[in-house]
Amino acid sequence: MHPPPHAGLRHLALNVRHLEEMKRFYVELLGFTVEWAPDVDNVYLSSGIDNLAFHRALPLAASGASAGALDHLGVIVRTAEDVDRWAAFLESRGVTLDARPRTHRDGARSCYFRDPDGNKVQVIHHPPISDKV
């Protein structure tokens, strides 16, 4: 079995301390647009060919996480079915999935796993940008 195709790293999710300031900076200074803001703790931005997610960081004591800003990185695929193909491929190679393929409330479909260093990686079909790659 060979790895299914993907379209590269076009999705990054960061845990941020100052969500509104980060949003203003990326929108007003760097030209991103707000793609979706489902609630006060999350906002998704895009330049048109990518997706940058900001998640309000929890205090370290509450989250149990390390001080790192990276929540996860995302590898974009062209179809929702490609997510399922990637999940099957990864499992066939002994990779344990943190989250099996599922469709999210915004219509994206993804699965999650960890790289050898423990970073969370998401294989994602994100309709607003998957069709452009």
N, C-alpha and C positions, 0 to 999 in steps of 0.2 A: 504494500500500500504506500503510495506517495502522498506527500502533503498536498492538501487542496490549495488553490491559489488564494492570495489575499492582495490587498491594495496598499499595504504599508501602515505605518504608525500615523494615523490621522486623528486619534482621539487620546486626550490626556485628561485625567481627573485629579484635581488637587484639593487637599484639605486646606482651607484658608481661615485665618483669624479675623480678617476684616473683609467680609464678603462684599458689602456695598462699595467700599473703596476699590477693591479689586475689579469689580464689575465696571465702575466708572473709568478706571485706568484703561482697561482693555477695550472698552467701547469708545470712549471719548478721545483717547490718545493713540490707540493702535488700530482703530477702525473695525473692530469686531462688532457683530450685531447679536442681540439677544435672540436666540432660537427658541428657548423655552425656559420659563421660570415657574416650576410646579408648586413651589412653596417658598417661605422666607429663608430657608436654609440651603437652597440649591438653585443654581442658575447655569444654563448651558449656552455657550457662545459659539459663534462660527464666523469664519472669514469667507465662507461659501464652499470651501473644499475640505473642511476639517471640523472638529468638535472639541471644545475646551470646556470642561465641567469644573465648577467651583462648588465645593461642599463645605458648609460652615464647620470648622474644626471644633470638636468637643474638647473640653479641658482634659489633659492627659489622665488625670485620676478617674474621670468618668468613662473615658473611652478604652482605657487599658492598652492603648497603642503607644508606639514610639513617637518621637518628636518629628518624624519625617512629614514632609508636605505631600508626598506622592500617595494618592489613594490607589490608583491603578493606571496602567497604560492600555490603550486599545488598538487592536489590529483590525482594520476595516475589511469587511468582505462584501462582495457585490450582491449576494442574495441571502435571504433568511435561511434557505436550505444549506448554504455554505457553512453556517454556524453548526448545524447538526453534523455535517461532514467533518468539520474540524474536531468536534467533540469525539466522534467515533475514531478518527485518526489518532488523536492524542491518547485516548484510552488504550488503543491498540499498541501504543508505544510505552505503556506503563505509567502515563501521567494521570495523576488523580485530579479530578475536577473538583474545584471548590463549590461550583454551582453548575448544575446541568443546564442545557439550553432551555431558555424560556423567553417569552415575549413580554416586554415591559409595557408600562402604561402609556408610553409615548409611541408605541408601535415598533420600537427597535427589538431585535432578537439577539441574545448573546449567551455566552457561557464564560466561566472564569476558571483559572487555574493559576498555579504559582510557578515562577521560573526557579532555577536551581539556587538562586540567592534569596528566594522568598518573596520577590516582588509579585504583586497580583497583576495578572494579564487577562484582558478581556478580548475575546473574539466577538466582534459586533457587526451586525447588519444595521446600519443607521440610515433609514430611507432618505433623509434630506441630502446626505453626501455620498451614500453608497452607489447611487445611480450616476454620479459624476466621475467616478474613478475607473 
